[in-house]
Amino acid sequence: MVLRDTVRITAPVSDDPVFNPTTGQLEYPVGAVLYEGPGAIQGSGSMDVSVTPDAGQPWKQETRSPYRLLTPLSAAVAPKDAIVCAVAVHDPTKAALLGRTFMAGDPGVASTLEAVRVTPLDQQRAPGEGAP
């Protein structure tokens, strides 16, 4: 069985961040949950790195960590920029996936032969990661 984990797809939010008095941090509002249920987040096994030959560049190198979201065909289609996360994993050795968030690059990939819906994802960076 491929879809043994629980994934959540939330709608993209374009609102400004709001102050959370409990944490003292600015936080973006959470979008509406479009789907929560069986699914899988699969790594592609490759990582793209943007390399500039100038060692004195004023920014850190960008990395893209492409992933794929697998959901049943009956699940809601993740719109572009939707936020995806794993809510529960079946294998305790994959617990590092919990807490990571991913952004849908495009709506589900269309195909003439489908067993599951495949949506391209890009892992979101932690706050401050990759910033100068």
C-alpha positions in Angstrom: 0.0 0.0 0.0 1.4 3.4 -1.0 -0.7 5.9 0.9 0.0 4.8 4.4 0.6 8.3 6.0 -1.7 11.1 6.7 -1.2 14.4 4.9 -2.9 17.8 5.1 -3.4 20.3 2.2 -4.3 23.8 3.2 -5.3 26.7 1.0 -2.6 29.3 0.3 -3.0 32.5 2.3 -2.1 35.9 1.0 -2.9 37.8 4.2 -0.2 39.7 6.1 1.3 38.1 9.1 -0.3 38.8 12.5 1.4 39.2 15.9 1.0 36.2 18.2 1.2 37.5 21.8 1.9 34.0 23.2 5.0 33.4 21.1 5.9 37.1 20.5 6.3 36.2 16.8 4.7 37.3 13.6 2.8 34.4 12.1 0.9 33.9 8.9 -2.8 32.9 9.3 -3.5 29.3 8.6 -5.5 28.6 5.4 -8.6 26.5 5.2 -8.0 22.7 5.2 -8.7 21.4 1.7 -7.9 17.7 2.4 -6.6 15.6 5.3 -6.3 11.9 4.8 -4.3 9.1 3.3 -1.3 10.2 1.2 2.5 10.2 0.9 5.3 12.7 0.4 8.0 11.3 -1.7 11.5 12.7 -2.2 12.8 12.9 -5.8 16.3 11.9 -4.8 17.8 15.0 -6.4 18.5 18.5 -5.2 19.1 21.5 -7.5 21.6 24.1 -6.3 21.9 27.5 -7.8 25.6 28.1 -8.1 27.2 31.5 -8.9 30.9 31.5 -9.7 31.5 34.6 -7.5 32.6 33.6 -4.0 31.8 37.0 -2.7 28.1 36.9 -3.6 25.9 38.8 -1.2 23.4 35.9 -0.7 23.5 32.3 0.2 23.1 29.7 -2.4 19.6 28.6 -3.1 18.6 25.0 -3.0 15.5 23.4 -4.3 14.3 20.2 -2.7 11.8 18.7 -5.0 9.2 16.3 -3.6 6.0 14.7 -4.8 2.7 14.5 -3.0 0.7 11.4 -3.7 -3.0 11.4 -2.8 -6.1 9.3 -3.8 -7.8 10.5 -7.0 -10.8 11.3 -4.8 -8.8 13.9 -2.7 -9.1 17.6 -3.4 -6.7 18.9 -6.0 -4.0 21.0 -4.3 -4.0 24.5 -5.9 -0.7 26.2 -6.8 1.0 27.5 -3.6 -1.1 25.3 -1.3 0.7 24.3 1.9 1.2 20.5 2.4 2.4 18.7 5.5 2.5 15.2 6.9 0.3 14.9 10.0 1.2 11.3 10.8 3.7 8.8 9.4 3.3 5.0 9.6 7.1 4.4 10.0 8.7 5.9 13.1 12.0 6.3 11.3 10.3 8.9 9.0 9.3 11.1 11.9 11.7 13.8 10.7 9.0 14.5 8.0 6.6 15.8 10.7 6.8 19.6 11.1 8.2 20.2 7.6 6.0 22.1 5.2 5.9 22.0 1.4 4.4 24.2 -1.2 2.5 22.9 -4.2 4.2 24.0 -7.4 1.3 23.2 -9.7 -2.0 21.5 -9.4 -1.9 17.7 -9.7 -0.1 16.2 -12.7 -2.5 15.0 -15.4 -2.0 11.6 -17.0 -4.0 9.1 -19.0 -3.1 6.4 -16.5 -3.6 7.3 -12.9 -3.6 5.2 -9.8 -2.9 8.2 -7.5 -2.8 12.0 -8.0 0.8 13.3 -8.2 1.4 16.9 -7.2 4.9 18.5 -7.5 6.1 20.1 -4.2 9.0 22.2 -3.0 10.1 22.1 0.6 9.7 25.4 2.4 12.7 26.8 4.2 12.7 27.3 8.0 12.4 31.0 9.0 15.7 32.7 8.5 17.2 29.8 6.6 18.9 31.0 3.4 18.5 34.7 4.3 21.5 37.0 4.4 
